[in-house]
Amino acid sequence: MLAILFLAIHLITHLTGQMGVQSKPNEATLMKHLFREYDRRARPKKDPLAPVNLAVRVIVNQILLVDEKKQIIETYVSYNMTWKDDFLTWSPANFSNLKRLVVPTNNLWVPKLIVINAGKDVSTNTNDDGFAAEVYSNGEVKLILATTAYTTCIFDLTLFPFDKQKCELKLGIFGHFCSEVNMSKYDNELKFLWYTPHTEWAVEGSSLKEMAYKDGEGSYCTLDGTIFIRRKSLYLVNNVLIPCVLISFISLASFGVPPESGEKISLSMTTLLSYSVFLLVLSEMLPRNSDTGPILTYYIISVMAITAISLLCSVLVVRLHYGTSKPPKWIRLLVLNYIAKLCCQTTKKVSPSAKVNESMGESGQFEETWLKIGRTLDRFFAIIFFMIIMIVSLTLLVVIPAMNST
Protein backbone atom coordinates (compact mmCIF):
# COMPACT_ATOMS: atom_id res chain seq x y z
CA MET A 1 0.00 0.00 0.00
CA LEU A 2 2.79 2.39 0.91
CA ALA A 3 4.61 1.50 -2.32
CA ILE A 4 1.54 2.36 -4.39
CA LEU A 5 1.12 5.66 -2.53
CA PHE A 6 4.80 6.56 -3.03
CA LEU A 7 4.57 5.81 -6.77
CA ALA A 8 1.46 7.96 -7.16
CA ILE A 9 3.14 10.91 -5.41
CA HIS A 10 6.22 10.54 -7.67
CA LEU A 11 4.11 10.54 -10.86
CA ILE A 12 2.12 13.60 -9.76
CA THR A 13 5.33 15.52 -8.96
CA HIS A 14 6.90 14.61 -12.30
CA LEU A 15 3.84 15.63 -14.33
CA THR A 16 3.50 18.88 -12.40
CA GLY A 17 7.16 19.75 -13.14
CA GLN A 18 6.74 19.08 -16.84
CA MET A 19 3.64 21.26 -16.98
CA GLY A 20 5.56 24.05 -15.28
CA VAL A 21 8.38 23.84 -17.78
CA GLN A 22 6.03 23.78 -20.73
CA SER A 23 3.99 26.70 -19.46
CA LYS A 24 7.06 28.96 -19.27
CA PRO A 25 7.17 31.04 -22.51
CA ASN A 26 10.31 30.76 -24.66
CA GLU A 27 11.48 32.06 -28.08
CA ALA A 28 9.45 29.45 -29.93
CA THR A 29 6.32 30.50 -28.07
CA LEU A 30 7.03 34.15 -28.85
CA MET A 31 7.66 33.41 -32.51
CA LYS A 32 4.35 31.55 -32.78
CA HIS A 33 2.61 34.41 -31.05
CA LEU A 34 4.08 37.06 -33.35
CA PHE A 35 3.81 35.28 -36.69
CA ARG A 36 0.50 33.48 -36.22
CA GLU A 37 -1.35 35.97 -38.42
CA TYR A 38 1.65 37.90 -39.79
CA ASP A 39 1.71 38.62 -43.55
CA ARG A 40 5.16 39.58 -44.83
CA ARG A 41 3.68 40.86 -48.10
CA ALA A 42 1.97 43.84 -46.41
CA ARG A 43 3.61 46.97 -45.06
CA PRO A 44 4.04 46.68 -41.26
CA LYS A 45 1.75 49.60 -40.36
CA LYS A 46 -1.59 49.38 -38.57
CA ASP A 47 -2.51 52.75 -40.06
CA PRO A 48 -2.63 52.13 -43.84
CA LEU A 49 -1.97 55.81 -44.56
CA ALA A 50 1.12 56.09 -42.33
CA PRO A 51 4.54 55.62 -43.96
CA VAL A 52 7.21 53.19 -42.82
CA ASN A 53 10.16 55.32 -41.70
CA LEU A 54 13.29 53.58 -42.95
CA ALA A 55 16.75 54.78 -41.90
CA VAL A 56 19.73 53.51 -43.91
CA ARG A 57 23.47 53.66 -43.29
CA VAL A 58 25.62 52.80 -46.32
CA ILE A 59 29.05 51.31 -45.58
CA VAL A 60 31.61 50.75 -48.33
CA ASN A 61 33.80 47.81 -47.34
CA GLN A 62 35.98 47.50 -50.42
CA ILE A 63 36.42 48.66 -54.00
CA LEU A 64 36.73 45.40 -55.88
CA LEU A 65 37.14 46.58 -59.47
CA VAL A 66 37.34 49.79 -61.45
CA ASP A 67 36.80 49.09 -65.14
CA GLU A 68 37.45 52.22 -67.21
CA LYS A 69 36.72 50.45 -70.50
CA LYS A 70 33.25 49.25 -69.43
CA GLN A 71 32.62 52.38 -67.31
CA ILE A 72 31.74 50.25 -64.24
CA ILE A 73 32.89 50.28 -60.64
CA GLU A 74 32.36 47.20 -58.46
CA THR A 75 32.13 47.71 -54.70
CA TYR A 76 31.34 45.51 -51.70
CA VAL A 77 28.74 47.42 -49.69
CA SER A 78 26.89 46.91 -46.40
CA TYR A 79 23.46 48.44 -45.69
CA ASN A 80 22.40 49.01 -42.07
CA MET A 81 18.60 49.46 -42.11
CA THR A 82 16.23 50.28 -39.26
CA TRP A 83 12.44 50.56 -39.29
CA LYS A 84 9.46 49.88 -37.00
CA ASP A 85 7.07 46.97 -37.48
CA ASP A 86 3.73 47.64 -35.76
CA PHE A 87 2.84 43.94 -35.81
CA LEU A 88 5.99 42.72 -34.07
CA THR A 89 5.53 44.18 -30.58
CA TRP A 90 5.17 42.33 -27.29
CA SER A 91 5.47 42.78 -23.57
CA PRO A 92 8.72 41.24 -22.34
CA ALA A 93 7.13 40.52 -18.95
CA ASN A 94 4.74 38.03 -20.61
CA PHE A 95 7.54 36.17 -22.41
CA SER A 96 10.25 35.43 -19.85
CA ASN A 97 11.61 38.98 -20.19
CA LEU A 98 12.67 38.39 -23.81
CA LYS A 99 13.38 41.77 -25.40
CA ARG A 100 15.04 40.72 -28.64
CA LEU A 101 14.58 38.11 -31.34
CA VAL A 102 16.71 37.12 -34.34
CA VAL A 103 14.38 36.36 -37.24
CA PRO A 104 15.30 35.16 -40.77
CA THR A 105 14.47 37.77 -43.39
CA ASN A 106 12.23 35.39 -45.32
CA ASN A 107 9.74 35.59 -42.42
CA LEU A 108 9.61 39.40 -42.31
CA TRP A 109 8.47 42.32 -44.37
CA VAL A 110 11.76 43.69 -45.67
CA PRO A 111 12.12 46.82 -47.83
CA LYS A 112 13.39 45.90 -51.27
CA LEU A 113 16.48 48.04 -51.81
CA ILE A 114 17.65 48.40 -55.40
CA VAL A 115 20.68 50.02 -57.02
CA ILE A 116 19.22 52.53 -59.46
CA ASN A 117 22.38 53.17 -61.47
CA ALA A 118 23.30 49.49 -61.59
CA GLY A 119 25.55 48.24 -64.35
CA LYS A 120 24.63 44.61 -63.81
CA ASP A 121 22.24 43.45 -61.04
CA VAL A 122 19.90 46.00 -59.40
CA SER A 123 19.00 43.76 -56.46
CA THR A 124 20.68 43.97 -53.07
CA ASN A 125 19.59 40.42 -52.08
CA THR A 126 17.50 41.57 -49.11
CA ASN A 127 15.37 38.41 -49.02
CA ASP A 128 18.24 35.98 -49.02
CA ASP A 129 17.92 33.23 -46.39
CA GLY A 130 21.50 33.90 -45.37
CA PHE A 131 20.48 37.12 -43.59
CA ALA A 132 18.63 37.60 -40.32
CA ALA A 133 17.12 40.65 -38.67
CA GLU A 134 17.05 41.77 -35.06
CA VAL A 135 13.50 42.39 -33.78
CA TYR A 136 12.98 44.26 -30.49
CA SER A 137 9.95 44.27 -28.23
CA ASN A 138 8.96 47.83 -29.23
CA GLY A 139 8.70 46.74 -32.88
CA GLU A 140 12.07 48.12 -33.97
CA VAL A 141 13.73 46.00 -36.67
CA LYS A 142 17.44 46.19 -37.50
CA LEU A 143 18.89 44.50 -40.54
CA ILE A 144 22.44 44.46 -41.92
CA LEU A 145 22.93 43.41 -45.55
CA ALA A 146 26.13 42.92 -47.50
CA THR A 147 26.30 42.61 -51.26
CA THR A 148 28.35 43.45 -54.33
CA ALA A 149 27.17 46.55 -56.16
CA TYR A 150 27.91 47.05 -59.86
CA THR A 151 27.37 50.72 -60.69
CA THR A 152 27.98 52.76 -63.79
CA CYS A 153 30.57 55.52 -63.59
CA ILE A 154 31.49 58.08 -66.24
CA PHE A 155 35.28 58.39 -66.22
CA ASP A 156 37.10 61.58 -67.19
CA LEU A 157 40.57 60.40 -68.20
CA THR A 158 41.91 63.77 -69.32
CA LEU A 159 44.56 63.85 -66.59
CA PHE A 160 45.41 60.13 -66.79
CA PRO A 161 47.44 58.82 -64.95
CA PHE A 162 46.94 61.67 -62.42
CA ASP A 163 43.15 61.62 -62.67
CA LYS A 164 40.45 61.82 -60.03
CA GLN A 165 37.03 60.26 -60.51
CA LYS A 166 33.57 60.73 -59.04
CA CYS A 167 31.37 57.62 -58.97
CA GLU A 168 27.78 57.46 -57.73
CA LEU A 169 25.79 54.83 -55.84
CA LYS A 170 22.03 55.50 -56.03
CA LEU A 171 19.70 53.45 -53.83
CA GLY A 172 15.91 53.29 -53.99
CA ILE A 173 12.94 51.33 -52.67
CA PHE A 174 11.29 49.12 -55.25
CA GLY A 175 7.55 49.66 -55.72
CA HIS A 176 6.84 52.12 -52.88
CA PHE A 177 6.28 55.87 -52.89
CA CYS A 178 7.74 58.14 -50.19
CA SER A 179 4.25 58.30 -48.67
CA GLU A 180 4.47 54.52 -48.13
CA VAL A 181 8.15 54.00 -47.28
CA ASN A 182 10.01 57.15 -46.28
CA MET A 183 13.73 56.45 -46.64
CA SER A 184 16.23 58.64 -44.79
CA LYS A 185 19.96 58.56 -44.11
CA TYR A 186 21.87 57.95 -40.90
CA ASP A 187 24.92 59.97 -41.97
CA ASN A 188 25.81 62.76 -44.39
CA GLU A 189 28.37 60.59 -46.16
CA LEU A 190 29.16 57.03 -47.06
CA LYS A 191 30.99 55.27 -44.24
CA PHE A 192 34.26 53.34 -44.60
CA LEU A 193 34.31 51.59 -41.21
CA TRP A 194 35.91 48.32 -42.34
CA TYR A 195 37.39 49.52 -45.60
CA THR A 196 40.15 47.50 -47.27
CA PRO A 197 42.39 49.83 -49.35
CA HIS A 198 42.55 49.30 -53.09
CA THR A 199 45.95 48.89 -54.74
CA GLU A 200 45.24 51.29 -57.60
CA TRP A 201 42.66 53.76 -56.24
CA ALA A 202 42.62 55.86 -53.07
CA VAL A 203 39.37 57.15 -51.54
CA GLU A 204 39.46 60.90 -50.91
CA GLY A 205 35.93 61.41 -49.62
CA SER A 206 32.24 60.76 -50.07
CA SER A 207 28.78 62.29 -49.75
CA LEU A 208 25.22 61.04 -49.26
CA LYS A 209 22.05 62.97 -50.08
CA GLU A 210 18.33 62.32 -49.67
CA MET A 211 16.47 62.83 -52.92
CA ALA A 212 12.90 62.40 -54.16
CA TYR A 213 11.92 61.88 -57.80
CA LYS A 214 8.33 62.57 -58.77
CA ASP A 215 6.70 60.00 -61.00
CA GLY A 216 3.00 60.06 -61.76
CA GLU A 217 0.91 60.03 -58.60
CA GLY A 218 3.78 60.07 -56.12
CA SER A 219 7.48 60.47 -55.46
CA TYR A 220 10.16 57.84 -55.02
CA CYS A 221 12.71 58.33 -52.25
CA THR A 222 16.36 57.67 -53.05
CA LEU A 223 19.73 57.97 -51.39
CA ASP A 224 22.36 59.36 -53.77
CA GLY A 225 25.87 58.53 -52.63
CA THR A 226 29.08 59.73 -54.26
CA ILE A 227 32.59 58.29 -53.88
CA PHE A 228 35.58 60.50 -54.72
CA ILE A 229 38.58 58.42 -55.73
CA ARG A 230 42.10 59.24 -56.93
CA ARG A 231 44.30 56.99 -59.03
CA LYS A 232 47.55 55.86 -57.43
CA SER A 233 49.86 56.76 -60.28
CA LEU A 234 53.15 55.22 -59.10
CA TYR A 235 52.78 52.02 -61.16
CA LEU A 236 51.85 53.86 -64.36
CA VAL A 237 54.52 56.49 -63.83
CA ASN A 238 57.21 53.83 -63.49
CA ASN A 239 55.99 51.56 -66.29
CA VAL A 240 54.49 53.96 -68.83
CA LEU A 241 55.27 57.61 -68.19
CA ILE A 242 58.98 57.48 -67.38
CA PRO A 243 59.79 55.13 -70.33
CA CYS A 244 57.91 57.53 -72.64
CA VAL A 245 59.93 60.49 -71.41
CA LEU A 246 63.21 58.56 -71.65
CA ILE A 247 62.45 57.49 -75.22
CA SER A 248 61.63 61.09 -76.10
CA PHE A 249 65.10 62.14 -74.95
CA ILE A 250 66.69 59.17 -76.71
CA SER A 251 65.29 60.60 -79.94
CA LEU A 252 67.68 63.52 -79.43
CA ALA A 253 70.62 61.13 -79.60
CA SER A 254 70.17 60.89 -83.36
CA PHE A 255 71.61 64.40 -83.67
CA GLY A 256 74.79 63.23 -81.96
CA VAL A 257 75.35 60.31 -84.30
CA PRO A 258 77.85 61.17 -87.07
CA PRO A 259 76.23 61.04 -90.52
CA GLU A 260 79.06 58.89 -91.87
CA SER A 261 78.16 56.10 -89.40
CA GLY A 262 75.01 55.26 -91.35
CA GLU A 263 72.89 54.88 -88.14
CA LYS A 264 71.59 58.42 -87.81
CA ILE A 265 68.29 57.85 -89.61
CA SER A 266 67.74 54.29 -88.37
CA LEU A 267 67.90 55.49 -84.74
CA SER A 268 65.10 57.98 -85.38
CA MET A 269 63.04 55.30 -87.09
CA THR A 270 63.48 52.93 -84.12
CA THR A 271 62.35 55.66 -81.70
CA LEU A 272 59.30 56.32 -83.85
CA LEU A 273 58.36 52.64 -83.75
CA SER A 274 58.77 52.58 -79.95
CA TYR A 275 56.12 55.26 -79.58
CA SER A 276 53.78 53.26 -81.79
CA VAL A 277 54.11 50.36 -79.33
CA PHE A 278 53.26 52.65 -76.39
CA LEU A 279 50.17 53.91 -78.19
CA LEU A 280 49.02 50.31 -78.64
CA VAL A 281 49.56 49.65 -74.91
CA LEU A 282 47.55 52.73 -73.93
CA SER A 283 44.73 51.90 -76.33
CA GLU A 284 44.29 48.56 -74.52
CA MET A 285 44.17 50.25 -71.10
CA LEU A 286 41.82 53.13 -71.86
CA PRO A 287 38.14 53.18 -72.92
CA ARG A 288 37.13 54.14 -76.42
CA ASN A 289 35.94 57.64 -75.63
CA SER A 290 35.77 60.32 -78.28
CA ASP A 291 34.66 63.09 -75.90
CA THR A 292 37.93 63.48 -73.99
CA GLY A 293 41.38 62.02 -74.48
CA PRO A 294 44.19 61.50 -71.96
CA ILE A 295 46.92 64.11 -71.99
CA LEU A 296 49.43 61.25 -71.96
CA THR A 297 48.13 60.17 -75.37
CA TYR A 298 48.52 63.70 -76.68
CA TYR A 299 52.03 63.76 -75.21
CA ILE A 300 53.02 60.58 -77.06
CA ILE A 301 51.48 61.83 -80.30
CA SER A 302 53.27 65.19 -79.87
CA VAL A 303 56.62 63.52 -79.27
CA MET A 304 55.97 61.20 -82.21
CA ALA A 305 55.41 64.26 -84.37
CA ILE A 306 58.59 65.85 -82.97
CA THR A 307 60.50 62.62 -83.66
CA ALA A 308 59.11 62.49 -87.20
CA ILE A 309 60.22 66.08 -87.79
CA SER A 310 63.64 65.29 -86.27
CA LEU A 311 63.86 62.37 -88.70
CA LEU A 312 63.34 64.76 -91.59
CA CYS A 313 65.93 67.08 -90.09
CA SER A 314 68.39 64.16 -89.84
CA VAL A 315 67.75 63.37 -93.50
CA LEU A 316 68.47 67.02 -94.33
CA VAL A 317 71.69 66.99 -92.27
CA VAL A 318 72.89 63.80 -93.96
CA ARG A 319 72.05 65.28 -97.34
CA LEU A 320 74.01 68.46 -96.56
CA HIS A 321 76.89 66.47 -95.08
CA TYR A 322 77.54 64.79 -98.40
CA GLY A 323 77.04 67.90 -100.53
CA THR A 324 79.57 68.46 -103.32
CA SER A 325 78.19 71.42 -105.23
CA LYS A 326 78.89 75.04 -104.47
CA PRO A 327 76.81 76.08 -101.41
CA PRO A 328 74.52 79.09 -102.00
CA LYS A 329 75.69 82.30 -100.44
CA TRP A 330 72.50 82.79 -98.36
CA ILE A 331 72.88 79.38 -96.78
CA ARG A 332 76.47 80.11 -95.78
CA LEU A 333 75.49 83.49 -94.32
CA LEU A 334 72.46 82.16 -92.43
CA VAL A 335 74.03 79.00 -91.03
CA LEU A 336 77.67 79.88 -90.47
CA ASN A 337 77.07 83.43 -89.23
CA TYR A 338 73.73 83.53 -87.38
CA ILE A 339 72.73 79.98 -86.48
CA ALA A 340 76.30 79.12 -85.44
CA LYS A 341 76.27 82.12 -83.11
CA LEU A 342 72.97 80.98 -81.55
CA CYS A 343 74.49 77.55 -80.96
CA CYS A 344 77.61 79.07 -79.36
CA GLN A 345 79.69 77.51 -82.12
CA THR A 346 82.85 79.31 -83.24
CA THR A 347 83.26 79.36 -87.01
CA LYS A 348 84.99 81.66 -89.42
CA LYS A 349 82.60 84.48 -90.20
CA VAL A 350 81.48 84.64 -93.80
CA SER A 351 81.04 88.07 -95.38
CA PRO A 352 78.41 88.63 -98.06
CA SER A 353 81.10 89.45 -100.62
CA ALA A 354 83.28 86.47 -99.74
CA LYS A 355 84.11 84.12 -102.55
CA VAL A 356 84.90 80.52 -102.33
CA ASN A 357 88.52 79.72 -103.10
CA GLU A 358 88.22 77.38 -106.05
CA SER A 359 91.97 76.83 -106.34
CA MET A 360 91.61 73.87 -103.94
CA GLY A 361 89.63 72.00 -106.52
CA GLU A 362 85.97 72.04 -107.45
CA SER A 363 84.91 69.78 -104.57
CA GLY A 364 87.43 70.09 -101.72
CA GLN A 365 86.40 73.39 -100.21
CA PHE A 366 82.74 72.85 -101.12
CA GLU A 367 82.67 69.60 -99.16
CA GLU A 368 84.31 71.23 -96.17
CA THR A 369 81.76 74.06 -96.23
CA TRP A 370 78.84 71.63 -96.49
CA LEU A 371 80.33 69.65 -93.62
CA LYS A 372 80.39 72.79 -91.43
CA ILE A 373 76.81 73.64 -92.42
CA GLY A 374 75.63 70.11 -91.60
CA ARG A 375 77.31 70.09 -88.19
CA THR A 376 75.94 73.52 -87.32
CA LEU A 377 72.41 72.56 -88.29
CA ASP A 378 72.77 69.27 -86.40
CA ARG A 379 73.60 71.14 -83.22
CA PHE A 380 70.87 73.72 -83.85
CA PHE A 381 68.19 71.05 -84.34
CA ALA A 382 69.37 69.19 -81.22
CA ILE A 383 69.02 72.35 -79.09
CA ILE A 384 65.58 73.21 -80.51
CA PHE A 385 64.15 69.71 -80.06
CA PHE A 386 65.67 69.39 -76.59
CA MET A 387 63.90 72.58 -75.49
CA ILE A 388 60.59 71.46 -77.00
CA ILE A 389 60.71 68.00 -75.42
CA MET A 390 61.82 69.46 -72.08
CA ILE A 391 58.89 71.90 -72.01
CA VAL A 392 56.36 69.23 -73.01
CA SER A 393 57.74 66.70 -70.51
CA LEU A 394 57.85 69.16 -67.61
CA THR A 395 54.27 70.16 -68.38
CA LEU A 396 53.19 66.53 -68.17
CA LEU A 397 55.23 65.58 -65.08
CA VAL A 398 55.06 68.75 -62.99
CA VAL A 399 52.37 71.21 -64.05
CA ILE A 400 49.50 68.76 -64.58
CA PRO A 401 49.98 66.86 -61.27
CA ALA A 402 50.24 70.21 -59.47
CA MET A 403 46.98 71.39 -61.06
CA ASN A 404 45.26 68.13 -60.13
CA SER A 405 46.36 68.29 -56.51
CA THR A 406 44.68 71.65 -55.92
C-alpha positions in Angstrom: 0.0 0.0 0.0 2.8 2.4 0.9 4.6 1.5 -2.3 1.5 2.4 -4.4 1.1 5.7 -2.5 4.8 6.6 -3.0 4.6 5.8 -6.8 1.5 8.0 -7.2 3.1 10.9 -5.4 6.2 10.5 -7.7 4.1 10.5 -10.9 2.1 13.6 -9.8 5.3 15.5 -9.0 6.9 14.6 -12.3 3.8 15.6 -14.3 3.5 18.9 -12.4 7.2 19.7 -13.1 6.7 19.1 -16.8 3.6 21.3 -17.0 5.6 24.1 -15.3 8.4 23.8 -17.8 6.0 23.8 -20.7 4.0 26.7 -19.5 7.1 29.0 -19.3 7.2 31.0 -22.5 10.3 30.8 -24.7 11.5 32.1 -28.1 9.5 29.5 -29.9 6.3 30.5 -28.1 7.0 34.2 -28.8 7.7 33.4 -32.5 4.4 31.5 -32.8 2.6 34.4 -31.1 4.1 37.1 -33.4 3.8 35.3 -36.7 0.5 33.5 -36.2 -1.3 36.0 -38.4 1.7 37.9 -39.8 1.7 38.6 -43.5 5.2 39.6 -44.8 3.7 40.9 -48.1 2.0 43.8 -46.4 3.6 47.0 -45.1 4.0 46.7 -41.3 1.8 49.6 -40.4 -1.6 49.4 -38.6 -2.5 52.8 -40.1 -2.6 52.1 -43.8 -2.0 55.8 -44.6 1.1 56.1 -42.3 4.5 55.6 -44.0 7.2 53.2 -42.8 10.2 55.3 -41.7 13.3 53.6 -43.0 16.8 54.8 -41.9 19.7 53.5 -43.9 23.5 53.7 -43.3 25.6 52.8 -46.3 29.1 51.3 -45.6 31.6 50.7 -48.3 33.8 47.8 -47.3 36.0 47.5 -50.4 36.4 48.7 -54.0 36.7 45.4 -55.9 37.1 46.6 -59.5 37.3 49.8 -61.5 36.8 49.1 -65.1 37.5 52.2 -67.2 36.7 50.5 -70.5 33.3 49.3 -69.4 32.6 52.4 -67.3 31.7 50.3 -64.2 32.9 50.3 -60.6 32.4 47.2 -58.5 32.1 47.7 -54.7 31.3 45.5 -51.7 28.7 47.4 -49.7 26.9 46.9 -46.4 23.5 48.4 -45.7 22.4 49.0 -42.1 18.6 49.5 -42.1 16.2 50.3 -39.3 12.4 50.6 -39.3 9.5 49.9 -37.0 7.1 47.0 -37.5 3.7 47.6 -35.8 2.8 43.9 -35.8 6.0 42.7 -34.1 5.5 44.2 -30.6 5.2 42.3 -27.3 5.5 42.8 -23.6 8.7 41.2 -22.3 7.1 40.5 -19.0 4.7 38.0 -20.6 7.5 36.2 -22.4 10.3 35.4 -19.9 11.6 39.0 -20.2 12.7 38.4 -23.8 13.4 41.8 -25.4 15.0 40.7 -28.6 14.6 38.1 -31.3 16.7 37.1 -34.3 14.4 36.4 -37.2 15.3 35.2 -40.8 14.5 37.8 -43.4 12.2 35.4 -45.3 9.7 35.6 -42.4 9.6 39.4 -42.3 8.5 42.3 -44.4 11.8 43.7 -45.7 12.1 46.8 -47.8 13.4 45.9 -51.3 16.5 48.0 -51.8 17.6 48.4 -55.4 20.7 50.0 -57.0 19.2 52.5 -59.5 22.4 53.2 -61.5 23.3 49.5 -61.6 25.5 48.2 -64.4 24.6 44.6 -63.8 22.2 43.5 -61.0 19.9 46.0 -59.4 19.0 43.8 -56.5 20.7 44.0 -53.1 19.6 40.4 -52.1 17.5 41.6 -49.1 15.4 38.4 -49.0 18.2 36.0 -49.0 17.9 33.2 -46.4 21.5 33.9 -45.4 20.5 37.1 -43.6 18.6 37.6 -40.3 17.1 40.7 -38.7 17.0 41.8 -35.1 13.5 42.4 -33.8 13.0 44.3 -30.5 9.9 44.3 -28.2 9.0 47.8 -29.2 8.7 46.7 -32.9 12.1 48.1 -34.0 13.7 46.0 -36.7 17.4 46.2 -37.5 18.9 44.5 -40.5 22.4 44.5 -41.9 22.9 43.4 -45.5 26.1 42.9 -47.5 26.3 42.6 -51.3 28.4 43.4 -54.3 27.2 46.6 -56.2 27.9 47.1 -59.9 27.4 50.7 -60.7 28.0 52.8 -63.8 30.6 55.5 -63.6 31.5 58.1 -66.2 35.3 58.4 -66.2 37.1 61.6 -67.2 40.6 60.4 -68.2 41.9 63.8 -69.3 44.6 63.8 -66.6 45.4 60.1 -66.8 47.4 58.8 -64.9 46.9 61.7 -62.4 43.2 61.6 -62.7 40.4 61.8 -60.0 37.0 60.3 -60.5 33.6 60.7 -59.0 31.4 57.6 -59.0 27.8 57.5 -57.7 25.8 54.8 -55.8 22.0 55.5 -56.0 19.7 53.4 -53.8 15.9 53.3 -54.0 12.9 51.3 -52.7 11.3 49.1 -55.2 7.6 49.7 -55.7 6.8 52.1 -52.9 6.3 55.9 -52.9 7.7 58.1 -50.2 4.2 58.3 -48.7 4.5 54.5 -48.1 8.2 54.0 -47.3 10.0 57.1 -46.3 13.7 56.4 -46.6 16.2 58.6 -44.8 20.0 58.6 -44.1 21.9 57.9 -40.9 24.9 60.0 -42.0 25.8 62.8 -44.4 28.4 60.6 -46.2 29.2 57.0 -47.1 31.0 55.3 -44.2 34.3 53.3 -44.6 34.3 51.6 -41.2 35.9 48.3 -42.3 37.4 49.5 -45.6 40.2 47.5 -47.3 42.4 49.8 -49.4 42.6 49.3 -53.1 45.9 48.9 -54.7 45.2 51.3 -57.6 42.7 53.8 -56.2 42.6 55.9 -53.1 39.4 57.1 -51.5 39.5 60.9 -50.9 35.9 61.4 -49.6 32.2 60.8 -50.1 28.8 62.3 -49.8 25.2 61.0 -49.3 22.0 63.0 -50.1 18.3 62.3 -49.7 16.5 62.8 -52.9 12.9 62.4 -54.2 11.9 61.9 -57.8 8.3 62.6 -58.8 6.7 60.0 -61.0 3.0 60.1 -61.8 0.9 60.0 -58.6 3.8 60.1 -56.1 7.5 60.5 -55.5 10.2 57.8 -55.0 12.7 58.3 -52.2 16.4 57.7 -53.0 19.7 58.0 -51.4 22.4 59.4 -53.8 25.9 58.5 -52.6 29.1 59.7 -54.3 32.6 58.3 -53.9 35.6 60.5 -54.7 38.6 58.4 -55.7 42.1 59.2 -56.9 44.3 57.0 -59.0 47.6 55.9 -57.4 49.9 56.8 -60.3 53.1 55.2 -59.1 52.8 52.0 -61.2 51.8 53.9 -64.4 54.5 56.5 -63.8 57.2 53.8 -63.5 56.0 51.6 -66.3 54.5 54.0 -68.8 55.3 57.6 -68.2 59.0 57.5 -67.4 59.8 55.1 -70.3 57.9 57.5 -72.6 59.9 60.5 -71.4 63.2 58.6 -71.7 62.4 57.5 -75.2 61.6 61.1 -76.1 65.1 62.1 -75.0 66.7 59.2 -76.7 65.3 60.6 -79.9 67.7 63.5 -79.4 70.6 61.1 -79.6 70.2 60.9 -83.4 71.6 64.4 -83.7 74.8 63.2 -82.0 75.3 60.3 -84.3 77.9 61.2 -87.1 76.2 61.0 -90.5 79.1 58.9 -91.9 78.2 56.1 -89.4 75.0 55.3 -91.3 72.9 54.9 -88.1 71.6 58.4 -87.8 68.3 57.8 -89.6 67.7 54.3 -88.4 67.9 55.5 -84.7 65.1 58.0 -85.4 63.0 55.3 -87.1 63.5 52.9 -84.1 62.4 55.7 -81.7 59.3 56.3 -83.8 58.4 52.6 -83.8 58.8 52.6 -79.9 56.1 55.3 -79.6 53.8 53.3 -81.8 54.1 50.4 -79.3 53.3 52.6 -76.4 50.2 53.9 -78.2 49.0 50.3 -78.6 49.6 49.6 -74.9 47.5 52.7 -73.9 44.7 51.9 -76.3 44.3 48.6 -74.5 44.2 50.2 -71.1 41.8 53.1 -71.9 38.1 53.2 -72.9 37.1 54.1 -76.4 35.9 57.6 -75.6 35.8 60.3 -78.3 34.7 63.1 -75.9 37.9 63.5 -74.0 41.4 62.0 -74.5 44.2 61.5 -72.0 46.9 64.1 -72.0 49.4 61.2 -72.0 48.1 60.2 -75.4 48.5 63.7 -76.7 52.0 63.8 -75.2 53.0 60.6 -77.1 51.5 61.8 -80.3 53.3 65.2 -79.9 56.6 63.5 -79.3 56.0 61.2 -82.2 55.4 64.3 -84.4 58.6 65.8 -83.0 60.5 62.6 -83.7 59.1 62.5 -87.2 60.2 66.1 -87.8 63.6 65.3 -86.3 63.9 62.4 -88.7 63.3 64.8 -91.6 65.9 67.1 -90.1 68.4 64.2 -89.8 67.7 63.4 -93.5 68.5 67.0 -94.3 71.7 67.0 -92.3 72.9 63.8 -94.0 72.0 65.3 -97.3 74.0 68.5 -96.6 76.9 66.5 -95.1 77.5 64.8 -98.4 77.0 67.9 -100.5 79.6 68.5 -103.3 78.2 71.4 -105.2 78.9 75.0 -104.5 76.8 76.1 -101.4 74.5 79.1 -102.0 75.7 82.3 -100.4 72.5 82.8 -98.4 72.9 79.4 -96.8 76.5 80.1 -95.8 75.5 83.5 -94.3 72.5 82.2 -92.4 74.0 79.0 -91.0 77.7 79.9 -90.5 77.1 83.4 -89.2 73.7 83.5 -87.4 72.7 80.0 -86.5 76.3 79.1 -85.4 76.3 82.1 -83.1 73.0 81.0 -81.5 74.5 77.6 -81.0 77.6 79.1 -79.4 79.7 77.5 -82.1 82.9 79.3 -83.2 83.3 79.4 -87.0 85.0 81.7 -89.4 82.6 84.5 -90.2 81.5 84.6 -93.8 81.0 88.1 -95.4 78.4 88.6 -98.1 81.1 89.5 -100.6 83.3 86.5 -99.7 84.1 84.1 -102.5 84.9 80.5 -102.3 88.5 79.7 -103.1 88.2 77.4 -106.0 92.0 76.8 -106.3 91.6 73.9 -103.9 89.6 72.0 -106.5 86.0 72.0 -107.4 84.9 69.8 -104.6 87.4 70.1 -101.7 86.4 73.4 -100.2 82.7 72.8 -101.1 82.7 69.6 -99.2 84.3 71.2 -96.2 81.8 74.1 -96.2 78.8 71.6 -96.5 80.3 69.6 -93.6 80.4 72.8 -91.4 76.8 73.6 -92.4 75.6 70.1 -91.6 77.3 70.1 -88.2 75.9 73.5 -87.3 72.4 72.6 -88.3 72.8 69.3 -86.4 73.6 71.1 -83.2 70.9 73.7 -83.9 68.2 71.1 -84.3 69.4 69.2 -81.2 69.0 72.3 -79.1 65.6 73.2 -80.5 64.2 69.7 -80.1 65.7 69.4 -76.6 63.9 72.6 -75.5 60.6 71.5 -77.0 60.7 68.0 -75.4 61.8 69.5 -72.1 58.9 71.9 -72.0 56.4 69.2 -73.0 57.7 66.7 -70.5 57.8 69.2 -67.6 54.3 70.2 -68.4 53.2 66.5 -68.2 55.2 65.6 -65.1 55.1 68.8 -63.0 52.4 71.2 -64.0 49.5 68.8 -64.6 50.0 66.9 -61.3 50.2 70.2 -59.5 47.0 71.4 -61.1 45.3 68.1 -60.1 46.4 68.3 -56.5 44.7 71.6 -55.9 
